[in-house]
Amino acid sequence: MKASKCEDPSLCPTYLRSLLNLNSTLDIIGNIQSSTGILMLHGQNDSGSPVQQTFLLQQRLTELNHHDHTLITYPNLGHTLYPSSKWQTSSGPIPSYVLADLYAWLESYSGFTNHSAAAAAHVTSTSSSKSSVK
């Protein structure tokens, strides 16, 4: 007998069971080595994963003395880091200022420097409206 495909993964029983069996990120974050850098990017209009959960995660990292973590929250962005209302998540390309933040964080760990990209990222990120918590 051939297994049927679910058209909408969020309605598939196997998918839903796997979500219910996941451990909470707050429960397992302490398993990450303190030498591992952590970047958290979160849209403040994410209705599926409220931004408050990320603040709790940041607090837990601080309690664990895991100082190498960065949290950046973005007003008016949803779960997919695309402009969204608080009630509905939209999908589309990630805004360039979010990608610039991601690039800057990755660049700081790689030792690689692309001066023209870094300059463009700086101009983009300083002109964007975002909040940053470190």
A tleap script that builds the chain and sets N, CA, C and O, in Angstrom:
source leaprc.protein.ff14SB
mol = sequence {
  NMET LYS ALA SER LYS CYS GLU ASP PRO SER
  LEU CYS PRO THR TYR LEU ARG SER LEU LEU
  ASN LEU ASN SER THR LEU ASP ILE ILE GLY
  ASN ILE GLN SER SER THR GLY ILE LEU MET
  LEU HIE GLY GLN ASN ASP SER GLY SER PRO
  VAL GLN GLN THR PHE LEU LEU GLN GLN ARG
  LEU THR GLU LEU ASN HIE HIE ASP HIE THR
  LEU ILE THR TYR PRO ASN LEU GLY HIE THR
  LEU TYR PRO SER SER LYS TRP GLN THR SER
  SER GLY PRO ILE PRO SER TYR VAL LEU ALA
  ASP LEU TYR ALA TRP LEU GLU SER TYR SER
  GLY PHE THR ASN HIE SER ALA ALA ALA ALA
  ALA HIE VAL THR SER THR SER SER SER LYS
  SER SER VAL CLYS
}
set mol.1.N position { 0.840 -1.175 0.000 }
set mol.1.CA position { 0.000 0.000 0.000 }
set mol.1.C position { 0.883 1.235 0.000 }
set mol.1.O position { 1.793 1.354 0.820 }
set mol.2.N position { 0.622 2.128 -0.893 }
set mol.2.CA position { 1.397 3.348 -1.042 }
set mol.2.C position { 0.920 4.422 -0.060 }
set mol.2.O position { -0.275 4.694 0.056 }
set mol.3.N position { 1.889 5.029 0.647 }
set mol.3.CA position { 1.535 6.087 1.596 }
set mol.3.C position { 1.018 7.307 0.848 }
set mol.3.O position { 1.561 7.686 -0.190 }
set mol.4.N position { -0.022 7.910 1.376 }
set mol.4.CA position { -0.566 9.091 0.720 }
set mol.4.C position { 0.264 10.318 1.085 }
set mol.4.O position { 0.852 10.393 2.164 }
set mol.5.N position { 0.296 11.264 0.175 }
set mol.5.CA position { 1.006 12.511 0.409 }
set mol.5.C position { 0.034 13.526 0.986 }
set mol.5.O position { -1.134 13.584 0.601 }
set mol.6.N position { 0.529 14.305 1.894 }
set mol.6.CA position { -0.290 15.380 2.442 }
set mol.6.C position { -0.072 16.622 1.600 }
set mol.6.O position { 1.066 17.020 1.349 }
set mol.7.N position { -1.137 17.218 1.174 }
set mol.7.CA position { -1.031 18.449 0.392 }
set mol.7.C position { -0.552 19.610 1.256 }
set mol.7.O position { 0.223 20.453 0.803 }
set mol.8.N position { -1.016 19.650 2.498 }
set mol.8.CA position { -0.638 20.699 3.446 }
set mol.8.C position { 0.092 20.021 4.606 }
set mol.8.O position { -0.537 19.349 5.423 }
set mol.9.N position { 1.442 20.195 4.686 }
set mol.9.CA position { 2.205 19.500 5.735 }
set mol.9.C position { 1.702 19.779 7.141 }
set mol.9.O position { 1.841 18.929 8.021 }
set mol.10.N position { 1.118 20.961 7.374 }
set mol.10.CA position { 0.647 21.278 8.727 }
set mol.10.C position { -0.563 20.428 9.125 }
set mol.10.O position { -0.929 20.393 10.300 }
set mol.11.N position { -1.189 19.741 8.158 }
set mol.11.CA position { -2.342 18.895 8.453 }
set mol.11.C position { -1.982 17.406 8.478 }
set mol.11.O position { -2.848 16.571 8.741 }
set mol.12.N position { -0.732 17.064 8.212 }
set mol.12.CA position { -0.309 15.668 8.177 }
set mol.12.C position { -0.130 15.132 9.589 }
set mol.12.O position { 0.564 15.752 10.395 }
set mol.13.N position { -0.733 14.006 9.904 }
set mol.13.CA position { -0.612 13.455 11.260 }
set mol.13.C position { 0.840 13.175 11.675 }
set mol.13.O position { 1.205 13.434 12.822 }
set mol.14.N position { 1.661 12.659 10.778 }
set mol.14.CA position { 3.055 12.361 11.115 }
set mol.14.C position { 3.800 13.642 11.444 }
set mol.14.O position { 4.574 13.684 12.401 }
set mol.15.N position { 3.577 14.666 10.672 }
set mol.15.CA position { 4.226 15.961 10.915 }
set mol.15.C position { 3.772 16.533 12.259 }
set mol.15.O position { 4.600 16.990 13.047 }
set mol.16.N position { 2.480 16.511 12.523 }
set mol.16.CA position { 1.961 17.046 13.773 }
set mol.16.C position { 2.493 16.276 14.977 }
set mol.16.O position { 2.832 16.879 15.995 }
set mol.17.N position { 2.568 14.928 14.869 }
set mol.17.CA position { 3.118 14.123 15.964 }
set mol.17.C position { 4.578 14.475 16.217 }
set mol.17.O position { 5.014 14.555 17.366 }
set mol.18.N position { 5.330 14.686 15.139 }
set mol.18.CA position { 6.751 15.019 15.313 }
set mol.18.C position { 6.911 16.368 15.993 }
set mol.18.O position { 7.821 16.538 16.804 }
set mol.19.N position { 6.051 17.331 15.683 }
set mol.19.CA position { 6.110 18.631 16.356 }
set mol.19.C position { 5.811 18.506 17.844 }
set mol.19.O position { 6.468 19.134 18.675 }
set mol.20.N position { 4.817 17.692 18.172 }
set mol.20.CA position { 4.443 17.510 19.573 }
set mol.20.C position { 5.539 16.808 20.375 }
set mol.20.O position { 5.642 16.998 21.587 }
set mol.21.N position { 6.356 16.000 19.702 }
set mol.21.CA position { 7.411 15.259 20.388 }
set mol.21.C position { 8.729 16.032 20.505 }
set mol.21.O position { 9.673 15.548 21.130 }
set mol.22.N position { 8.800 17.210 19.918 }
set mol.22.CA position { 10.031 17.997 19.998 }
set mol.22.C position { 10.252 18.516 21.410 }
set mol.22.O position { 9.305 18.867 22.114 }
set mol.23.N position { 11.513 18.558 21.811 }
set mol.23.CA position { 11.866 19.192 23.079 }
set mol.23.C position { 11.864 20.695 22.873 }
set mol.23.O position { 12.168 21.189 21.787 }
set mol.24.N position { 11.522 21.407 23.918 }
set mol.24.CA position { 11.524 22.867 23.877 }
set mol.24.C position { 12.951 23.375 23.686 }
set mol.24.O position { 13.896 22.828 24.255 }
set mol.25.N position { 13.094 24.420 22.885 }
set mol.25.CA position { 14.403 25.033 22.689 }
set mol.25.C position { 14.962 25.515 24.021 }
set mol.25.O position { 16.167 25.421 24.257 }
set mol.26.N position { 14.100 26.029 24.891 }
set mol.26.CA position { 14.546 26.466 26.220 }
set mol.26.C position { 15.131 25.308 27.019 }
set mol.26.O position { 16.051 25.501 27.814 }
set mol.27.N position { 14.597 24.103 26.808 }
set mol.27.CA position { 15.089 22.933 27.536 }
set mol.27.C position { 16.440 22.444 27.032 }
set mol.27.O position { 17.231 21.909 27.809 }
set mol.28.N position { 16.712 22.618 25.758 }
set mol.28.CA position { 17.933 22.030 25.186 }
set mol.28.C position { 19.032 23.043 24.876 }
set mol.28.O position { 20.130 22.648 24.482 }
set mol.29.N position { 18.765 24.339 25.043 }
set mol.29.CA position { 19.760 25.352 24.677 }
set mol.29.C position { 21.043 25.199 25.497 }
set mol.29.O position { 22.120 25.560 25.022 }
set mol.30.N position { 20.947 24.682 26.694 }
set mol.30.CA position { 22.123 24.484 27.535 }
set mol.30.C position { 23.071 23.426 27.010 }
set mol.30.O position { 24.197 23.318 27.496 }
set mol.31.N position { 22.646 22.637 26.025 }
set mol.31.CA position { 23.506 21.606 25.442 }
set mol.31.C position { 24.495 22.169 24.438 }
set mol.31.O position { 25.408 21.462 24.012 }
set mol.32.N position { 24.333 23.419 24.053 }
set mol.32.CA position { 25.237 24.037 23.078 }
set mol.32.C position { 26.493 24.502 23.793 }
set mol.32.O position { 26.417 25.136 24.845 }
set mol.33.N position { 27.646 24.187 23.224 }
set mol.33.CA position { 28.910 24.602 23.829 }
set mol.33.C position { 28.966 26.116 23.940 }
set mol.33.O position { 28.515 26.829 23.043 }
set mol.34.N position { 29.517 26.603 25.036 }
set mol.34.CA position { 29.586 28.052 25.256 }
set mol.34.C position { 30.487 28.740 24.242 }
set mol.34.O position { 30.417 29.961 24.096 }
set mol.35.N position { 31.324 27.997 23.543 }
set mol.35.CA position { 32.193 28.592 22.522 }
set mol.35.C position { 31.477 28.750 21.178 }
set mol.35.O position { 32.045 29.311 20.241 }
set mol.36.N position { 30.261 28.274 21.075 }
set mol.36.CA position { 29.486 28.367 19.836 }
set mol.36.C position { 28.680 29.659 19.828 }
set mol.36.O position { 27.887 29.906 20.736 }
set mol.37.N position { 28.883 30.481 18.805 }
set mol.37.CA position { 28.120 31.712 18.664 }
set mol.37.C position { 26.697 31.413 18.229 }
set mol.37.O position { 26.456 30.493 17.448 }
set mol.38.N position { 25.763 32.188 18.736 }
set mol.38.CA position { 24.351 32.000 18.412 }
set mol.38.C position { 23.785 33.322 17.914 }
set mol.38.O position { 23.930 34.353 18.572 }
set mol.39.N position { 23.146 33.291 16.758 }
set mol.39.CA position { 22.459 34.451 16.196 }
set mol.39.C position { 20.972 34.130 16.159 }
set mol.39.O position { 20.560 33.106 15.613 }
set mol.40.N position { 20.170 35.014 16.745 }
set mol.40.CA position { 18.715 34.863 16.718 }
set mol.40.C position { 18.136 36.071 15.990 }
set mol.40.O position { 18.304 37.207 16.436 }
set mol.41.N position { 17.461 35.831 14.879 }
set mol.41.CA position { 16.767 36.873 14.122 }
set mol.41.C position { 15.280 36.595 14.267 }
set mol.41.O position { 14.829 35.483 13.990 }
set mol.42.N position { 14.513 37.590 14.698 }
set mol.42.CA position { 13.105 37.322 14.971 }
set mol.42.C position { 12.229 38.493 14.531 }
set mol.42.O position { 12.469 39.639 14.909 }
set mol.43.N position { 11.223 38.189 13.736 }
set mol.43.CA position { 10.231 39.190 13.362 }
set mol.43.C position { 9.270 39.425 14.520 }
set mol.43.O position { 8.741 38.468 15.085 }
set mol.44.N position { 9.038 40.674 14.878 }
set mol.44.CA position { 8.168 40.972 16.016 }
set mol.44.C position { 6.698 40.651 15.742 }
set mol.44.O position { 5.904 40.547 16.677 }
set mol.45.N position { 6.333 40.495 14.482 }
set mol.45.CA position { 4.955 40.140 14.139 }
set mol.45.C position { 4.797 38.642 13.865 }
set mol.45.O position { 3.853 38.235 13.188 }
set mol.46.N position { 5.705 37.827 14.379 }
set mol.46.CA position { 5.633 36.384 14.207 }
set mol.46.C position { 4.563 35.839 15.141 }
set mol.46.O position { 4.772 35.765 16.352 }
set mol.47.N position { 3.414 35.458 14.583 }
set mol.47.CA position { 2.317 34.971 15.417 }
set mol.47.C position { 2.491 33.497 15.772 }
set mol.47.O position { 1.899 33.028 16.744 }
set mol.48.N position { 3.287 32.762 15.010 }
set mol.48.CA position { 3.519 31.345 15.290 }
set mol.48.C position { 4.543 31.120 16.375 }
set mol.48.O position { 4.409 30.190 17.171 }
set mol.49.N position { 5.560 31.952 16.423 }
set mol.49.CA position { 6.610 31.897 17.449 }
set mol.49.C position { 6.745 33.305 18.011 }
set mol.49.O position { 7.562 34.086 17.522 }
set mol.50.N position { 5.967 33.639 19.018 }
set mol.50.CA position { 5.980 35.011 19.543 }
set mol.50.C position { 7.370 35.461 19.972 }
set mol.50.O position { 8.155 34.669 20.494 }
set mol.51.N position { 7.662 36.718 19.752 }
set mol.51.CA position { 8.975 37.278 20.050 }
set mol.51.C position { 9.320 37.128 21.526 }
set mol.51.O position { 10.499 37.078 21.877 }
set mol.52.N position { 8.330 37.055 22.385 }
set mol.52.CA position { 8.583 36.876 23.812 }
set mol.52.C position { 9.346 35.579 24.077 }
set mol.52.O position { 10.150 35.506 25.006 }
set mol.53.N position { 9.092 34.557 23.259 }
set mol.53.CA position { 9.803 33.289 23.411 }
set mol.53.C position { 11.300 33.468 23.160 }
set mol.53.O position { 12.127 32.841 23.821 }
set mol.54.N position { 11.634 34.319 22.210 }
set mol.54.CA position { 13.047 34.574 21.912 }
set mol.54.C position { 13.698 35.356 23.048 }
set mol.54.O position { 14.869 35.141 23.362 }
set mol.55.N position { 12.944 36.259 23.663 }
set mol.55.CA position { 13.482 36.975 24.821 }
set mol.55.C position { 13.751 36.007 25.975 }
set mol.55.O position { 14.739 36.159 26.693 }
set mol.56.N position { 12.880 35.017 26.154 }
set mol.56.CA position { 13.103 34.002 27.178 }
set mol.56.C position { 14.339 33.169 26.853 }
set mol.56.O position { 15.103 32.804 27.746 }
set mol.57.N position { 14.527 32.874 25.583 }
set mol.57.CA position { 15.706 32.124 25.158 }
set mol.57.C position { 16.981 32.924 25.425 }
set mol.57.O position { 17.977 32.375 25.896 }
set mol.58.N position { 16.944 34.217 25.123 }
set mol.58.CA position { 18.088 35.081 25.408 }
set mol.58.C position { 18.368 35.117 26.912 }
set mol.58.O position { 19.522 35.049 27.334 }
set mol.59.N position { 17.322 35.222 27.707 }
set mol.59.CA position { 17.490 35.234 29.159 }
set mol.59.C position { 18.127 33.928 29.634 }
set mol.59.O position { 19.003 33.941 30.499 }
set mol.60.N position { 17.688 32.807 29.069 }
set mol.60.CA position { 18.248 31.503 29.452 }
set mol.60.C position { 19.722 31.428 29.083 }
set mol.60.O position { 20.524 30.917 29.865 }
set mol.61.N position { 20.093 31.924 27.914 }
set mol.61.CA position { 21.500 31.923 27.511 }
set mol.61.C position { 22.339 32.757 28.475 }
set mol.61.O position { 23.462 32.379 28.810 }
set mol.62.N position { 21.806 33.869 28.913 }
set mol.62.CA position { 22.511 34.715 29.875 }
set mol.62.C position { 22.667 33.979 31.210 }
set mol.62.O position { 23.735 34.018 31.822 }
set mol.63.N position { 21.603 33.311 31.658 }
set mol.63.CA position { 21.673 32.538 32.903 }
set mol.63.C position { 22.726 31.438 32.822 }
set mol.63.O position { 23.367 31.111 33.821 }
set mol.64.N position { 22.904 30.869 31.630 }
set mol.64.CA position { 23.882 29.793 31.416 }
set mol.64.C position { 25.295 30.334 31.168 }
set mol.64.O position { 26.214 29.564 30.889 }
set mol.65.N position { 25.465 31.655 31.270 }
set mol.65.CA position { 26.753 32.311 30.995 }
set mol.65.C position { 27.232 32.046 29.567 }
set mol.65.O position { 28.434 31.960 29.316 }
set mol.66.N position { 26.304 31.921 28.653 }
set mol.66.CA position { 26.629 31.785 27.221 }
set mol.66.C position { 26.566 33.189 26.629 }
set mol.66.O position { 25.541 33.615 26.097 }
set mol.67.N position { 27.689 33.893 26.734 }
set mol.67.CA position { 27.707 35.314 26.369 }
set mol.67.C position { 27.803 35.560 24.874 }
set mol.67.O position { 27.551 36.675 24.417 }
set mol.68.N position { 28.164 34.541 24.101 }
set mol.68.CA position { 28.337 34.733 22.662 }
set mol.68.C position { 27.020 34.479 21.932 }
set mol.68.O position { 26.884 33.520 21.173 }
set mol.69.N position { 26.056 35.366 22.184 }
set mol.69.CA position { 24.784 35.271 21.467 }
set mol.69.C position { 24.309 36.674 21.115 }
set mol.69.O position { 24.564 37.643 21.829 }
set mol.70.N position { 23.619 36.743 20.004 }
set mol.70.CA position { 23.096 38.011 19.512 }
set mol.70.C position { 21.633 37.817 19.143 }
set mol.70.O position { 21.271 36.842 18.484 }
set mol.71.N position { 20.805 38.748 19.570 }
set mol.71.CA position { 19.391 38.741 19.217 }
set mol.71.C position { 19.077 40.038 18.499 }
set mol.71.O position { 19.362 41.124 19.004 }
set mol.72.N position { 18.492 39.922 17.324 }
set mol.72.CA position { 18.025 41.091 16.588 }
set mol.72.C position { 16.551 40.861 16.284 }
set mol.72.O position { 16.176 39.854 15.683 }
set mol.73.N position { 15.726 41.807 16.708 }
set mol.73.CA position { 14.296 41.725 16.407 }
set mol.73.C position { 13.963 42.766 15.349 }
set mol.73.O position { 14.590 43.823 15.277 }
set mol.74.N position { 12.974 42.453 14.535 }
set mol.74.CA position { 12.586 43.314 13.420 }
set mol.74.C position { 11.104 43.665 13.504 }
set mol.74.O position { 10.246 42.790 13.381 }
set mol.75.N position { 10.804 44.947 13.714 }
set mol.75.CA position { 9.397 45.351 13.719 }
set mol.75.C position { 8.772 45.132 12.335 }
set mol.75.O position { 9.434 45.283 11.308 }
set mol.76.N position { 7.512 44.782 12.334 }
set mol.76.CA position { 6.716 44.628 11.105 }
set mol.76.C position { 7.130 43.459 10.221 }
set mol.76.O position { 6.684 43.368 9.077 }
set mol.77.N position { 7.979 42.557 10.731 }
set mol.77.CA position { 8.307 41.344 9.982 }
set mol.77.C position { 7.697 40.155 10.708 }
set mol.77.O position { 7.572 40.147 11.932 }
set mol.78.N position { 7.320 39.147 9.919 }
set mol.78.CA position { 6.692 37.954 10.477 }
set mol.78.C position { 7.652 36.789 10.578 }
set mol.78.O position { 8.868 36.975 10.623 }
set mol.79.N position { 7.097 35.577 10.614 }
set mol.79.CA position { 7.861 34.353 10.826 }
set mol.79.C position { 8.908 34.124 9.736 }
set mol.79.O position { 9.992 33.614 10.022 }
set mol.80.N position { 8.607 34.485 8.525 }
set mol.80.CA position { 9.536 34.272 7.415 }
set mol.80.C position { 10.438 35.488 7.174 }
set mol.80.O position { 11.103 35.589 6.142 }
set mol.81.N position { 10.446 36.408 8.147 }
set mol.81.CA position { 11.227 37.651 8.056 }
set mol.81.C position { 10.850 38.451 6.812 }
set mol.81.O position { 11.703 39.033 6.143 }
set mol.82.N position { 9.569 38.462 6.526 }
set mol.82.CA position { 8.994 39.232 5.425 }
set mol.82.C position { 7.933 40.144 6.044 }
set mol.82.O position { 7.282 39.753 7.013 }
set mol.83.N position { 7.746 41.341 5.507 }
set mol.83.CA position { 6.741 42.241 6.086 }
set mol.83.C position { 5.388 41.541 6.243 }
set mol.83.O position { 4.825 41.016 5.283 }
set mol.84.N position { 4.885 41.550 7.479 }
set mol.84.CA position { 3.637 40.865 7.814 }
set mol.84.C position { 2.923 41.617 8.925 }
set mol.84.O position { 3.538 42.310 9.736 }
set mol.85.N position { 1.607 41.459 8.936 }
set mol.85.CA position { 0.837 42.024 10.040 }
set mol.85.C position { 0.952 41.067 11.223 }
set mol.85.O position { 1.489 39.968 11.087 }
set mol.86.N position { 0.454 41.480 12.367 }
set mol.86.CA position { 0.489 40.613 13.546 }
set mol.86.C position { -0.456 39.437 13.401 }
set mol.86.O position { -0.335 38.460 14.141 }
set mol.87.N position { -1.381 39.503 12.479 }
set mol.87.CA position { -2.415 38.484 12.375 }
set mol.87.C position { -2.208 37.513 11.229 }
set mol.87.O position { -2.811 36.441 11.215 }
set mol.88.N position { -1.367 37.868 10.267 }
set mol.88.CA position { -1.196 37.005 9.105 }
set mol.88.C position { 0.247 37.058 8.643 }
set mol.88.O position { 0.802 38.138 8.443 }
set mol.89.N position { 0.859 35.886 8.472 }
set mol.89.CA position { 2.229 35.819 7.988 }
set mol.89.C position { 2.227 35.795 6.475 }
set mol.89.O position { 1.553 34.975 5.851 }
set mol.90.N position { 2.977 36.689 5.903 }
set mol.90.CA position { 3.137 36.730 4.453 }
set mol.90.C position { 4.479 36.127 4.090 }
set mol.90.O position { 5.375 36.042 4.930 }
set mol.91.N position { 4.620 35.711 2.850 }
set mol.91.CA position { 5.885 35.149 2.370 }
set mol.91.C position { 6.403 35.986 1.225 }
set mol.91.O position { 5.637 36.538 0.436 }
set mol.92.N position { 7.696 36.069 1.150 }
set mol.92.CA position { 8.348 36.804 0.076 }
set mol.92.C position { 9.830 36.887 0.375 }
set mol.92.O position { 10.327 36.223 1.285 }
set mol.93.N position { 10.529 37.698 -0.387 }
set mol.93.CA position { 11.977 37.796 -0.175 }
set mol.93.C position { 12.300 38.458 1.166 }
set mol.93.O position { 11.601 39.366 1.616 }
set mol.94.N position { 13.360 37.987 1.779 }
set mol.94.CA position { 13.836 38.571 3.034 }
set mol.94.C position { 14.417 39.949 2.709 }
set mol.94.O position { 15.206 40.070 1.772 }
set mol.95.N position { 14.044 40.988 3.462 }
set mol.95.CA position { 14.562 42.332 3.192 }
set mol.95.C position { 16.093 42.388 3.269 }
set mol.95.O position { 16.714 41.646 4.031 }
set mol.96.N position { 16.673 43.258 2.487 }
set mol.96.CA position { 18.136 43.345 2.396 }
set mol.96.C position { 18.777 43.699 3.731 }
set mol.96.O position { 19.894 43.255 3.997 }
set mol.97.N position { 18.112 44.482 4.582 }
set mol.97.CA position { 18.732 44.835 5.860 }
set mol.97.C position { 18.834 43.626 6.789 }
set mol.97.O position { 19.742 43.569 7.619 }
set mol.98.N position { 17.924 42.662 6.668 }
set mol.98.CA position { 18.021 41.433 7.455 }
set mol.98.C position { 19.199 40.603 6.938 }
set mol.98.O position { 19.994 40.082 7.721 }
set mol.99.N position { 19.300 40.490 5.627 }
set mol.99.CA position { 20.422 39.749 5.039 }
set mol.99.C position { 21.752 40.411 5.375 }
set mol.99.O position { 22.753 39.725 5.580 }
set mol.100.N position { 21.769 41.747 5.434 }
set mol.100.CA position { 22.993 42.465 5.802 }
set mol.100.C position { 23.386 42.141 7.241 }
set mol.100.O position { 24.569 41.967 7.533 }
set mol.101.N position { 22.413 42.061 8.137 }
set mol.101.CA position { 22.702 41.685 9.521 }
set mol.101.C position { 23.255 40.265 9.602 }
set mol.101.O position { 24.215 40.001 10.326 }
set mol.102.N position { 22.646 39.369 8.861 }
set mol.102.CA position { 23.106 37.988 8.825 }
set mol.102.C position { 24.528 37.918 8.276 }
set mol.102.O position { 25.387 37.242 8.843 }
set mol.103.N position { 24.769 38.612 7.179 }
set mol.103.CA position { 26.103 38.624 6.568 }
set mol.103.C position { 27.142 39.187 7.543 }
set mol.103.O position { 28.226 38.625 7.694 }
set mol.104.N position { 26.807 40.286 8.195 }
set mol.104.CA position { 27.755 40.913 9.124 }
set mol.104.C position { 28.096 39.963 10.269 }
set mol.104.O position { 29.252 39.878 10.682 }
set mol.105.N position { 27.102 39.252 10.781 }
set mol.105.CA position { 27.354 38.311 11.868 }
set mol.105.C position { 28.235 37.165 11.384 }
set mol.105.O position { 29.205 36.799 12.047 }
set mol.106.N position { 27.892 36.593 10.215 }
set mol.106.CA position { 28.701 35.502 9.667 }
set mol.106.C position { 30.126 35.963 9.367 }
set mol.106.O position { 31.089 35.237 9.615 }
set mol.107.N position { 30.248 37.162 8.838 }
set mol.107.CA position { 31.565 37.705 8.502 }
set mol.107.C position { 32.424 37.844 9.757 }
set mol.107.O position { 33.629 37.594 9.709 }
set mol.108.N position { 31.825 38.237 10.869 }
set mol.108.CA position { 32.590 38.411 12.100 }
set mol.108.C position { 33.164 37.089 12.602 }
set mol.108.O position { 34.151 37.091 13.338 }
set mol.109.N position { 32.568 35.963 12.219 }
set mol.109.CA position { 33.062 34.648 12.628 }
set mol.109.C position { 33.983 34.011 11.604 }
set mol.109.O position { 34.765 33.123 11.943 }
set mol.110.N position { 33.903 34.447 10.370 }
set mol.110.CA position { 34.671 33.790 9.317 }
set mol.110.C position { 36.077 34.342 9.174 }
set mol.110.O position { 36.969 33.642 8.694 }
set mol.111.N position { 36.289 35.586 9.583 }
set mol.111.CA position { 37.589 36.214 9.360 }
set mol.111.C position { 37.712 36.761 7.951 }
set mol.111.O position { 38.693 37.431 7.628 }
set mol.112.N position { 36.736 36.483 7.117 }
set mol.112.CA position { 36.718 36.969 5.746 }
set mol.112.C position { 36.132 38.369 5.731 }
set mol.112.O position { 35.127 38.642 6.388 }
set mol.113.N position { 36.761 39.242 4.983 }
set mol.113.CA position { 36.236 40.602 4.894 }
set mol.113.C position { 36.078 40.988 3.436 }
set mol.113.O position { 37.032 40.949 2.659 }
set mol.114.N position { 34.890 41.350 3.086 }
set mol.114.CA position { 34.581 41.895 1.775 }
set mol.114.C position { 34.200 43.352 2.033 }
set mol.114.O position { 33.055 43.647 2.375 }
set mol.115.N position { 35.159 44.256 1.869 }
set mol.115.CA position { 34.959 45.649 2.258 }
set mol.115.C position { 33.788 46.318 1.555 }
set mol.115.O position { 33.055 47.082 2.182 }
set mol.116.N position { 33.595 46.050 0.272 }
set mol.116.CA position { 32.484 46.708 -0.430 }
set mol.116.C position { 31.145 46.190 0.075 }
set mol.116.O position { 30.196 46.962 0.215 }
set mol.117.N position { 31.055 44.875 0.353 }
set mol.117.CA position { 29.816 44.318 0.885 }
set mol.117.C position { 29.574 44.818 2.306 }
set mol.117.O position { 28.440 45.115 2.682 }
set mol.118.N position { 30.634 44.909 3.084 }
set mol.118.CA position { 30.494 45.392 4.457 }
set mol.118.C position { 30.029 46.846 4.472 }
set mol.118.O position { 29.196 47.218 5.298 }
set mol.119.N position { 30.556 47.667 3.572 }
set mol.119.CA position { 30.146 49.066 3.501 }
set mol.119.C position { 28.678 49.172 3.096 }
set mol.119.O position { 27.931 49.974 3.655 }
set mol.120.N position { 28.274 48.365 2.130 }
set mol.120.CA position { 26.875 48.376 1.695 }
set mol.120.C position { 25.974 47.887 2.823 }
set mol.120.O position { 24.890 48.433 3.029 }
set mol.121.N position { 26.407 46.873 3.549 }
set mol.121.CA position { 25.622 46.353 4.664 }
set mol.121.C position { 25.479 47.414 5.752 }
set mol.121.O position { 24.406 47.559 6.337 }
set mol.122.N position { 26.541 48.149 6.024 }
set mol.122.CA position { 26.496 49.189 7.051 }
set mol.122.C position { 25.515 50.291 6.659 }
set mol.122.O position { 24.726 50.744 7.488 }
set mol.123.N position { 25.561 50.717 5.418 }
set mol.123.CA position { 24.652 51.764 4.949 }
set mol.123.C position { 23.214 51.270 5.031 }
set mol.123.O position { 22.328 51.998 5.478 }
set mol.124.N position { 22.982 50.035 4.600 }
set mol.124.CA position { 21.638 49.472 4.621 }
set mol.124.C position { 21.130 49.322 6.052 }
set mol.124.O position { 19.992 49.685 6.351 }
set mol.125.N position { 21.975 48.787 6.937 }
set mol.125.CA position { 21.488 48.519 8.291 }
set mol.125.C position { 21.288 49.796 9.095 }
set mol.125.O position { 20.415 49.837 9.962 }
set mol.126.N position { 22.067 50.832 8.836 }
set mol.126.CA position { 21.874 52.056 9.593 }
set mol.126.C position { 20.641 52.820 9.110 }
set mol.126.O position { 20.089 53.631 9.855 }
set mol.127.N position { 20.205 52.573 7.883 }
set mol.127.CA position { 19.030 53.272 7.380 }
set mol.127.C position { 17.742 52.488 7.634 }
set mol.127.O position { 16.652 53.006 7.391 }
set mol.128.N position { 17.848 51.249 8.119 }
set mol.128.CA position { 16.654 50.438 8.356 }
set mol.128.C position { 16.105 50.716 9.745 }
set mol.128.O position { 16.797 51.223 10.628 }
set mol.129.N position { 14.835 50.366 9.905 }
set mol.129.CA position { 14.245 50.511 11.243 }
set mol.129.C position { 14.201 49.131 11.875 }
set mol.129.O position { 13.382 48.291 11.500 }
set mol.130.N position { 15.068 48.906 12.818 }
set mol.130.CA position { 15.124 47.632 13.505 }
set mol.130.C position { 15.511 47.879 14.945 }
set mol.130.O position { 16.031 48.940 15.291 }
set mol.131.N position { 15.257 46.902 15.770 }
set mol.131.CA position { 15.748 47.006 17.133 }
set mol.131.C position { 16.758 45.888 17.322 }
set mol.131.O position { 16.607 44.797 16.772 }
set mol.132.N position { 17.764 46.165 18.085 }
set mol.132.CA position { 18.815 45.196 18.301 }
set mol.132.C position { 19.036 45.055 19.791 }
set mol.132.O position { 19.163 46.041 20.517 }
set mol.133.N position { 19.079 43.812 20.231 }
set mol.133.CA position { 19.355 43.534 21.633 }
set mol.133.C position { 20.525 42.585 21.673 }
set mol.133.O position { 20.506 41.541 21.022 }
set mol.134.N position { 21.550 42.939 22.435 }
set mol.134.CA position { 22.713 42.058 22.550 }
set mol.134.C position { 22.972 41.753 23.988 }
set mol.134.O position { 23.912 41.023 24.305 }
savepdb mol mol.pdb
quit
